[in-house]
Each structure stands twice: as structure tokens, then as C-alpha cells.
Amino acid sequence: MDRRARGLALLVAGAFFMEILDATVIAPAAPHIAGDLGVPPVTVNVAITAYLLTLAVFIPISGWLTERFGARRVFTVAIIVFTLASAGCAAAVNLPMLVGTRVLQGVGGALMVPVGRLVVIRTTAKTDLVRAIAYLTWPALAAPLIAPALGGLLSTYASWRLIFLVNVPLGLLALPLARRLIPDVRADTPRRLDRRGFLLVATGTAALVAGLEGIADQNPRWPLAVALLFGAATALILTVVHLLRAANPLVDLRILRVRTYRVTALGGSVFRAVMNAIPFLLPLLFQLGFGWTAAQAGLVVIALFAGNIGIKPVTTPLMRRFGMRPVMAGAVLASAACLIALSSLTGSTPLPLILLVLALSGTFRSIGFTTYNTLAFADVPPERLTGANTLMSTVQELGAGLGVACGALLVRLGASFTEGAEPRFRVAFLALAVLLVVPAVEAFRLPATAGNLIVGRAKS
């Protein structure tokens, strides 16, 4: 990779940093936000979920906007929207206002990250994809390492509002760099926007989130929640039917016929959902169950992401030595074991043991994410990369958002037949471990030679 390509990859990595920071920084501060806004702590998950699922709703049109207006313009506008929305979150006076500004952040993130990643993928040879992904991944990994401590410390010793202002100077710095480094990639003849597909995706996703939040509410309104979930299922089924029949669909589901891509998109999204629920649940467990401060909880959660980063240098050699299938399956099974270990933690568990369990969970989380990200585009033809990137970004964000929502729902369900904070979190962690059966089965069904060429192990 030449110097300009590295600069482009690092700029996009910076965009990932901003997005991931805001996706994870809220969790340790949730009790403080809840106390200030007058809502239960678990309810603050809606601000996290709204952000992530807005990404999922708007990512599908990012490809069309890039074709129509050019990557440079879309990326620049996205940074502006994201930065202004971050300032708006800091000024929120109630939960609906916070959720609204988080939705605006999601709109900016939906147009910022996938467009940048698409430019990197389209301008990088397949033989350099692993290196390009490394450039994208390493700086972005710093965000979840910093976010728990930052969120906890600021909310404990200053104000939770400051956690949203961190991205403002980063956004101001990224603007001139985007104008210089992002190429003006666009289509000569942009395809028409699939408006029906977009409305169906937005309706189904919104109804799904509202239904899950309704069930997880402190006083669930069951008829409304069930009606919303039924409406979501109907809308999403109609979405799939429409996308398979449309001449120019919003997202191309036919790319799922590529086996390695399908495993990454479907099984990988379940894995991502489960893994993203953990950083949301842990700070709440430590504060509500163990009685720790937000600062203590945030600092301890760093162990999770320290394991995430620490294993990175050996992940590619592991894939090259053992192959993608064994490494992916091993990461999923080991993550399930770590969830079972997390369910056994109590307020009297020695701190070194807690740190060890968190570090191991982060280690296998990182291995799993890297294998899925590396395998995703291994067998995708170059002419289908745009559609594949859009669909992958959509299902990844949808999985992350639903993971947080499901985590909150499982805690609430645990409270219905257990007493005390610790038992309800134990139920949530065990249920999440069971969900990992799906990606484990998908991983074992992969061909033995899957991804060998892209990691340089052998010719497939």
C-alpha cells in the first residue's frame, strides 16, 4: 500500500473510532444518565439501540448516495452531521431528546463509515485486503478500550454530558482530511433508489426495536408490544420478498448465495449481537449488582478490550496456521464458555479472576471478529463489492443494535423470576451463551479450505 492509501485507511479508521466510541461510551454512564433524566438505568439502552439501529436503517442508502453524489461529498456531510449531533446529545434534557439526537448521530455514522470502508475496499487489491483491514481495525480498537474508562470517569467525577463532546474536536480534525484524501468515487449513471425497499426496511426495523423495548419496559404493555413484533415480522418478510424480486433492490440479497459471505453475514451477525451485549451488561452488573462506582466499572471493563487488542498480532498467524474454519469455530465456542464464566461472577469474586475472565472474553471476541471480517469478501466478485459491502454493514449494525436490545430484554426477563440484581444478569449471560449455537453450527459447516487464499495459507 502506498502512502496515500495508508492515509485513506487511517482516516476511515478514525471514522470507525468516532462511531465505536459513541456506541460504547454510554454503558458505564447509564446509571448517571438515568438518574439525571429520571428513568430506570436499563431503559437507557434505548439510546444505544436507537443509534445502532439507525445505522442499520440508513446504511442501505449509503451506496446509492455515493453513486449519486460522490464519496467525498457524502463522507464530508456525514462527518458534519455526526459532529453536530454529538453536541446535541450533550445538551439533551430528557430521554426522548437524547434518543432523537442519537438517531441523528446514527444517520451521520450510516453515511460515514460504510462509504469510507467501501472506498478502501474498492481501491485495495485482494492480496492487500488483510493489511487494509488491519489499518482499519487497529486504531478503531482503541475506542472500546478508552470508552469504558472515559465514560465512567467523566460521569463519576465531572458530567456524563462531556462523554458526547469528545468527538467534536475529532470531527473538526477529520473534515479537512476528508476533503484531501477521499477520492470522488461516483457512478456515471446512478441506479434509481429503491424507495419501497427503504420504507419496508425502516418500518420493519423500527417496529422490531419498539416491540423489544416494549417488552423490556418496567411495566410492559403486552398487547402493543406483541402487535409491534407481529408488524415487524410481517414487514421484514415483505422486505425479503421485495428485495429478491426487485430489479434494482436497496440491498442485494442474492449475494448471500456466496457461501462464505452468507456465513459471515448471518452467523457472524448473531456472534456480533451477543458480543456487543456484553460491554453493555457488564458496567450495569458491576454498578447495580456489585455496588461499584461508574469509574470502577469502566476501568475494570478495560480488561475486556485489552484482551481484544492484545491478541490482534497473532490472529492472522493463527488463521494462516490452522485455517479459517477451526479458528472461527474455536472463537465462538470459547466465547460461549466465557459467557458461562461471566454468569458465575459475584460481588465476592476476587478482582484478578474477574479481570482474567474479561480479558479472555475480549481475546476470543477479537479472534471471532477478525475471522468474520477477513472472510466476508474473500469470494465476492469485484463487480459486486458495493452491494456486498452495503448489506454487510447493514446486518452488522443491525446485529449490534439488537444485541444491546436483547441484553436489556434478557435482564428484564430475568427479573421476572429471580430476585436481586446478580441473578437477573446471570440469566442474561447464560441465555446469550445459548444464542452462540447459531454461529457455531454455521462455522462448522464451512468448507475446510474457506478463506485459505486470502490469508495466504494455501490456494483454495
C-alpha positions as CSV (number, residue, x, y, z in Angstrom):
1,M,0.0,0.0,0.0
2,D,1.3,3.4,-0.9
3,R,1.4,6.5,1.4
4,R,-1.9,7.9,0.2
5,A,-3.7,4.6,0.5
6,R,-2.4,4.2,4.1
7,G,-3.6,7.8,4.9
8,L,-7.1,7.0,3.5
9,A,-7.3,3.8,5.5
10,L,-6.3,5.6,8.7
11,L,-8.9,8.4,8.0
12,V,-11.6,5.8,7.7
13,A,-10.2,4.1,10.9
14,G,-10.7,7.5,12.6
15,A,-14.3,7.5,11.5
16,F,-14.7,4.0,13.0
17,F,-13.1,5.3,16.2
18,M,-15.7,8.1,16.4
19,E,-18.6,5.7,15.8
20,I,-17.4,2.9,18.1
21,L,-16.6,5.4,20.9
22,D,-20.1,6.8,20.9
23,A,-21.6,3.3,20.7
24,T,-19.7,2.1,23.8
25,V,-19.1,5.2,26.0
26,I,-22.7,5.3,27.3
27,A,-22.8,2.0,29.0
28,P,-20.7,2.9,32.2
29,A,-22.5,6.2,32.4
30,A,-26.0,4.7,32.1
31,P,-26.9,4.9,35.8
32,H,-25.8,8.6,36.0
33,I,-27.7,9.4,32.8
34,A,-30.8,7.6,34.1
35,G,-30.6,9.5,37.4
36,D,-30.3,12.8,35.7
37,L,-33.1,12.2,33.2
38,G,-35.4,10.4,35.7
39,V,-35.6,7.0,34.1
40,P,-34.5,3.4,35.2
41,P,-30.9,2.6,34.3
42,V,-31.7,-0.3,32.0
43,T,-34.0,1.9,30.0
44,V,-31.0,4.0,28.8
45,N,-30.3,1.1,26.5
46,V,-32.8,2.7,24.1
47,A,-30.3,5.5,23.4
48,I,-27.6,2.9,22.5
49,T,-30.1,0.8,20.5
50,A,-31.6,3.8,18.6
51,Y,-28.1,4.8,17.5
52,L,-27.1,1.4,16.3
53,L,-30.3,0.6,14.5
54,T,-30.5,4.0,12.8
55,L,-27.1,2.9,11.3
56,A,-28.8,-0.3,10.1
57,V,-31.7,1.6,8.6
58,F,-29.7,4.2,6.7
59,I,-26.6,2.2,5.7
60,P,-28.5,0.7,2.7
61,I,-28.9,4.0,1.0
62,S,-25.2,5.0,1.6
63,G,-24.2,3.1,-1.6
64,W,-26.9,4.9,-3.7
65,L,-25.9,8.3,-2.2
66,T,-22.2,7.5,-3.0
67,E,-23.1,6.7,-6.6
68,R,-25.3,9.8,-6.9
69,F,-23.3,12.5,-5.1
70,G,-19.8,11.0,-4.8
71,A,-17.9,9.5,-1.9
72,R,-16.1,12.7,-0.9
73,R,-19.3,14.8,-0.6
74,V,-21.2,12.1,1.3
75,F,-18.4,11.4,3.7
76,T,-17.9,15.1,4.4
77,V,-21.6,15.8,5.1
78,A,-21.7,12.7,7.3
79,I,-18.9,14.0,9.5
80,I,-20.7,17.3,9.9
81,V,-24.0,15.7,10.8
82,F,-22.3,13.3,13.3
83,T,-20.3,16.1,14.9
84,L,-23.3,18.4,15.4
85,A,-25.4,15.5,16.7
86,S,-22.7,14.7,19.2
87,A,-23.0,18.3,20.6
88,G,-26.8,17.9,20.6
89,C,-26.5,14.7,22.8
90,A,-24.6,16.7,25.3
91,A,-27.4,19.2,25.5
92,A,-30.2,16.7,26.0
93,V,-32.6,17.5,28.9
94,N,-34.7,14.3,28.7
95,L,-34.5,10.7,27.3
96,P,-36.6,11.4,24.2
97,M,-34.3,14.3,23.3
98,L,-31.2,12.1,23.9
99,V,-32.7,9.4,21.7
100,G,-33.5,11.9,19.0
101,T,-30.0,13.3,18.8
102,R,-28.6,9.7,18.9
103,V,-30.8,9.0,15.9
104,L,-29.1,11.9,14.1
105,Q,-25.7,10.6,15.1
106,G,-26.8,7.3,13.6
107,V,-27.7,9.0,10.3
108,G,-24.2,10.5,10.2
109,G,-22.5,7.2,11.1
110,A,-24.5,5.4,8.5
111,L,-23.2,7.6,5.8
112,M,-19.7,8.0,7.2
113,V,-18.3,4.5,8.0
114,P,-19.6,2.3,5.2
115,V,-18.8,4.9,2.5
116,G,-15.2,5.1,3.8
117,R,-14.9,1.4,4.0
118,L,-16.3,1.0,0.5
119,V,-13.7,3.4,-0.9
120,V,-10.9,1.5,0.9
121,I,-12.2,-1.9,-0.4
122,R,-12.6,-0.7,-3.9
123,T,-9.1,0.9,-4.1
124,T,-7.3,-2.1,-2.5
125,A,-6.2,-5.3,-4.3
126,K,-7.5,-8.5,-2.8
127,T,-3.9,-9.5,-1.9
128,D,-3.7,-6.4,0.3
129,L,-7.1,-6.7,1.9
130,V,-5.8,-8.2,5.2
131,R,-3.3,-5.3,5.5
132,A,-6.0,-2.8,4.7
133,I,-8.3,-4.4,7.3
134,A,-5.5,-4.2,9.8
135,Y,-5.1,-0.4,9.2
136,L,-8.9,0.0,9.6
137,T,-9.1,-2.2,12.7
138,W,-6.1,-1.2,14.9
139,P,-7.0,2.5,15.5
140,A,-10.7,1.7,15.9
141,L,-9.9,-0.9,18.6
142,A,-8.6,1.9,20.8
143,A,-12.2,3.3,21.1
144,P,-13.7,0.5,23.1
145,L,-10.5,0.3,25.2
146,I,-10.8,4.0,26.1
147,A,-14.6,4.3,26.2
148,P,-15.4,2.4,29.4
149,A,-12.9,4.3,31.5
150,L,-13.7,7.6,29.8
151,G,-17.5,7.1,30.3
152,G,-17.1,6.0,33.9
153,L,-14.6,8.7,35.0
154,L,-16.4,11.6,33.3
155,S,-19.8,10.6,34.7
156,T,-18.4,10.0,38.2
157,Y,-16.1,13.0,38.6
158,A,-17.5,15.5,36.1
159,S,-20.6,15.2,34.0
160,W,-22.0,12.5,31.6
161,R,-22.6,15.2,29.1
162,L,-18.9,15.5,28.4
163,I,-18.8,12.0,27.0
164,F,-20.5,13.2,23.9
165,L,-18.3,16.2,23.4
166,V,-15.1,14.1,22.9
167,N,-16.0,13.5,19.2
168,V,-16.4,17.2,18.4
169,P,-12.7,18.0,18.0
170,L,-12.2,14.7,16.2
171,G,-14.9,15.6,13.7
172,L,-13.4,19.1,13.2
173,L,-10.0,17.5,12.5
174,A,-11.4,14.9,10.1
175,L,-13.2,17.4,7.9
176,P,-10.1,18.9,6.0
177,L,-8.5,15.4,5.8
178,A,-11.6,14.0,4.2
179,R,-11.6,16.8,1.5
180,R,-8.0,15.9,0.7
181,L,-7.9,12.1,0.9
182,I,-11.3,10.8,-0.1
183,P,-11.5,10.2,-3.9
184,D,-14.6,11.5,-5.6
185,V,-15.9,8.0,-6.4
186,R,-19.3,8.0,-8.1
187,A,-21.3,6.2,-10.8
188,D,-21.6,7.7,-14.3
189,T,-25.3,6.6,-14.3
190,P,-26.6,6.1,-10.7
191,R,-29.2,3.5,-10.2
192,R,-32.6,4.5,-9.0
193,L,-33.3,4.5,-5.3
194,D,-35.4,1.5,-4.2
195,R,-37.9,3.7,-2.1
196,R,-40.2,0.8,-1.4
197,G,-37.3,-1.3,-0.1
198,F,-36.1,1.5,2.1
199,L,-39.6,2.1,3.6
200,L,-40.0,-1.6,4.3
201,V,-36.6,-1.9,6.0
202,A,-37.2,1.2,8.0
203,T,-40.7,0.1,9.1
204,G,-39.7,-3.4,10.0
205,T,-36.6,-2.3,11.9
206,A,-38.4,0.4,13.8
207,A,-41.3,-1.9,14.8
208,L,-38.8,-4.6,15.9
209,V,-36.9,-2.2,18.2
210,A,-40.1,-0.7,19.6
211,G,-41.5,-4.1,20.3
212,L,-38.4,-5.3,22.1
213,E,-38.2,-2.1,24.1
214,G,-41.9,-2.5,25.0
215,I,-41.3,-6.0,26.4
216,A,-38.2,-4.8,28.3
217,D,-40.1,-1.8,29.8
218,Q,-40.6,-1.8,33.5
219,N,-44.3,-2.0,33.0
220,P,-44.7,-3.8,29.7
221,R,-47.8,-3.1,27.6
222,W,-48.1,-6.6,26.2
223,P,-50.8,-6.0,23.5
224,L,-48.9,-3.1,22.0
225,A,-45.5,-4.9,22.2
226,V,-46.9,-8.1,20.6
227,A,-48.6,-6.1,17.8
228,L,-45.4,-4.3,17.1
229,L,-43.4,-7.5,16.9
230,F,-46.0,-9.1,14.6
231,G,-45.9,-6.0,12.4
232,A,-42.1,-6.1,12.4
233,A,-42.1,-9.8,11.3
234,T,-44.6,-9.0,8.5
235,A,-42.7,-6.0,7.3
236,L,-39.4,-7.9,7.3
237,I,-40.8,-10.9,5.4
238,L,-42.3,-8.5,2.8
239,T,-38.8,-6.8,2.7
240,V,-37.1,-10.1,1.8
241,V,-39.7,-10.9,-0.8
242,H,-39.4,-7.4,-2.4
243,L,-35.6,-7.4,-2.4
244,L,-35.4,-10.8,-4.1
245,R,-37.9,-9.7,-6.8
246,A,-36.8,-6.1,-7.4
247,A,-34.7,-5.3,-10.5
248,N,-32.6,-2.8,-8.5
249,P,-33.1,-3.7,-4.9
250,L,-32.0,-1.5,-2.0
251,V,-29.6,-4.3,-0.9
252,D,-28.7,-7.3,-3.0
253,L,-29.8,-10.4,-1.0
254,R,-28.6,-12.6,-3.9
255,I,-25.1,-12.1,-2.8
256,L,-26.0,-14.5,0.1
257,R,-25.6,-17.3,-2.4
258,V,-21.8,-16.9,-1.9
259,R,-21.4,-19.4,1.0
260,T,-18.5,-17.7,2.9
261,Y,-20.3,-14.4,2.6
262,R,-23.6,-15.9,3.9
263,V,-21.9,-17.5,6.9
264,T,-20.2,-14.1,7.7
265,A,-23.4,-12.1,7.3
266,L,-25.8,-14.4,9.1
267,G,-23.8,-16.4,11.7
268,G,-21.4,-13.5,12.1
269,S,-24.2,-11.1,12.9
270,V,-25.5,-13.3,15.7
271,F,-22.0,-13.6,17.1
272,R,-21.6,-9.8,16.9
273,A,-25.0,-9.3,18.6
274,V,-24.0,-11.5,21.5
275,M,-20.6,-9.9,21.8
276,N,-22.0,-6.4,21.8
277,A,-24.4,-7.1,24.5
278,I,-21.5,-7.9,26.9
279,P,-20.0,-4.4,27.2
280,F,-23.5,-3.0,27.8
281,L,-24.3,-5.5,30.6
282,L,-21.0,-5.6,32.4
283,P,-21.0,-2.0,33.7
284,L,-24.6,-2.3,34.8
285,L,-23.8,-5.6,36.7
286,F,-20.8,-4.0,38.4
287,Q,-22.8,-0.9,39.5
288,L,-26.3,-2.3,40.2
289,G,-25.2,-5.8,41.3
290,F,-21.8,-5.3,42.9
291,G,-22.3,-1.7,44.1
292,W,-19.3,-0.2,42.3
293,T,-19.0,3.3,41.1
294,A,-19.2,4.1,37.4
295,A,-15.4,4.9,37.4
296,Q,-14.6,1.5,38.9
297,A,-16.9,-0.3,36.5
298,G,-15.4,1.5,33.5
299,L,-11.8,0.8,34.5
300,V,-12.4,-2.9,35.0
301,V,-14.2,-3.3,31.7
302,I,-11.0,-2.1,30.0
303,A,-9.7,-5.7,30.6
304,L,-12.3,-6.9,28.1
305,F,-10.9,-4.7,25.4
306,A,-7.3,-5.1,26.5
307,G,-7.7,-8.8,25.6
308,N,-9.3,-7.6,22.4
309,I,-6.2,-5.7,21.3
310,G,-3.6,-8.0,22.9
311,I,-4.5,-11.0,20.7
312,K,-4.5,-9.0,17.4
313,P,-0.9,-9.5,16.4
314,V,-1.3,-13.3,16.4
315,T,-4.8,-13.6,14.9
316,T,-3.6,-13.6,11.3
317,P,-0.8,-16.2,12.0
318,L,-3.5,-18.3,13.8
319,M,-5.7,-18.2,10.7
320,R,-2.7,-19.0,8.4
321,R,-1.6,-21.9,10.6
322,F,-4.9,-23.6,11.4
323,G,-7.3,-22.3,8.7
324,M,-10.3,-20.1,9.0
325,R,-12.9,-22.8,10.0
326,P,-11.1,-24.1,13.1
327,V,-10.2,-20.6,14.3
328,M,-13.7,-19.2,13.8
329,A,-15.4,-22.2,15.5
330,G,-12.9,-22.2,18.3
331,A,-13.6,-18.4,18.9
332,V,-17.3,-19.0,19.1
333,L,-17.2,-21.9,21.4
334,A,-14.6,-20.2,23.7
335,S,-16.8,-17.1,23.8
336,A,-19.7,-19.2,25.0
337,A,-17.6,-20.7,27.7
338,C,-16.6,-17.1,28.8
339,L,-20.2,-16.1,29.0
340,I,-20.9,-19.0,31.3
341,A,-17.9,-17.9,33.4
342,L,-19.3,-14.3,33.4
343,S,-22.6,-15.7,34.7
344,S,-20.9,-17.1,37.7
345,L,-19.2,-13.8,38.8
346,T,-20.4,-12.3,42.1
347,G,-19.6,-9.3,44.3
348,S,-17.2,-11.5,46.3
349,T,-15.3,-12.9,43.3
350,P,-11.6,-11.8,43.5
351,L,-10.8,-8.9,41.2
352,P,-7.9,-10.7,39.5
353,L,-10.3,-13.5,38.5
354,I,-12.8,-11.0,37.1
355,L,-10.1,-9.3,35.1
356,L,-8.9,-12.7,33.8
357,V,-12.4,-13.7,32.6
358,L,-13.0,-10.4,31.0
359,A,-9.6,-10.5,29.2
360,L,-10.3,-14.0,27.9
361,S,-13.7,-12.9,26.7
362,G,-12.2,-10.0,24.9
363,T,-9.5,-12.2,23.3
364,F,-12.0,-14.6,21.8
365,R,-14.3,-11.7,20.8
366,S,-11.4,-10.2,18.8
367,I,-10.4,-13.5,17.1
368,G,-14.0,-14.0,16.1
369,F,-14.5,-10.5,14.7
370,T,-11.2,-10.7,12.8
371,T,-12.1,-14.1,11.2
372,Y,-15.5,-12.9,10.2
373,N,-14.2,-9.6,8.8
374,T,-11.4,-11.3,6.9
375,L,-13.7,-14.0,5.4
376,A,-16.5,-11.7,4.5
377,F,-15.3,-10.6,1.0
378,A,-13.0,-13.5,0.2
379,D,-15.2,-14.9,-2.5
380,V,-17.2,-11.9,-3.6
381,P,-16.6,-10.9,-7.3
382,P,-15.2,-7.3,-7.6
383,E,-18.3,-6.1,-9.5
384,R,-20.5,-7.0,-6.5
385,L,-18.4,-5.4,-3.8
386,T,-20.6,-2.3,-3.5
387,G,-23.7,-4.3,-2.8
388,A,-21.9,-6.8,-0.6
389,N,-20.4,-4.0,1.5
390,T,-23.8,-2.3,1.9
391,L,-25.5,-5.5,3.0
392,M,-22.7,-6.5,5.3
393,S,-22.6,-3.1,7.0
394,T,-26.4,-3.2,7.5
395,V,-26.5,-6.7,9.1
396,Q,-23.5,-5.9,11.3
397,E,-25.1,-2.8,12.7
398,L,-28.5,-4.5,13.0
399,G,-26.8,-7.3,14.9
400,A,-25.0,-4.9,17.2
401,G,-28.2,-2.9,17.9
402,L,-30.3,-5.9,18.5
403,G,-27.6,-7.4,20.8
404,V,-27.9,-4.4,23.2
405,A,-31.7,-4.5,23.0
406,C,-31.8,-8.3,23.6
407,G,-29.3,-7.9,26.5
408,A,-31.6,-5.4,28.2
409,L,-34.6,-7.6,27.5
410,L,-33.0,-10.7,29.0
411,V,-32.1,-8.7,32.2
412,R,-35.7,-7.6,32.4
413,L,-37.0,-11.2,31.9
414,G,-34.5,-12.5,34.4
415,A,-36.0,-10.1,37.0
416,S,-39.5,-11.7,36.4
417,F,-38.4,-14.9,38.1
418,T,-35.4,-14.1,40.2
419,E,-34.7,-11.6,43.0
420,G,-31.7,-9.3,43.2
421,A,-29.5,-7.8,40.5
422,E,-26.9,-10.5,40.2
423,P,-29.3,-13.4,39.4
424,R,-31.0,-11.4,36.6
425,F,-27.7,-10.7,34.9
426,R,-26.7,-14.4,35.4
427,V,-29.8,-15.3,33.4
428,A,-28.9,-12.8,30.7
429,F,-25.3,-14.1,30.2
430,L,-26.5,-17.8,30.1
431,A,-29.1,-17.0,27.5
432,L,-26.6,-15.2,25.4
433,A,-24.3,-18.2,25.6
434,V,-27.1,-20.4,24.2
435,L,-27.5,-18.0,21.2
436,L,-24.0,-18.8,20.1
437,V,-25.2,-22.2,19.0
438,V,-26.2,-20.5,15.7
439,P,-22.8,-19.1,14.7
440,A,-21.1,-22.3,16.0
441,V,-23.1,-24.5,13.7
442,E,-22.5,-22.1,10.7
443,A,-18.8,-22.2,11.4
444,F,-18.6,-26.0,11.5
445,R,-20.4,-26.2,8.2
446,L,-17.8,-24.1,6.3
447,P,-15.6,-25.8,3.8
448,A,-12.2,-26.8,5.2
449,T,-10.5,-24.5,2.6
450,A,-12.7,-21.5,3.2
451,G,-10.6,-18.3,3.2
452,N,-7.3,-20.0,2.7
453,L,-6.3,-17.9,-0.3
454,I,-7.0,-14.6,1.4
455,V,-4.9,-15.4,4.5
456,G,-2.1,-16.8,2.4
457,R,-2.4,-20.3,3.8
458,A,-2.8,-22.2,0.5
459,K,-4.6,-21.9,-2.7
460,S,-8.3,-22.7,-2.4
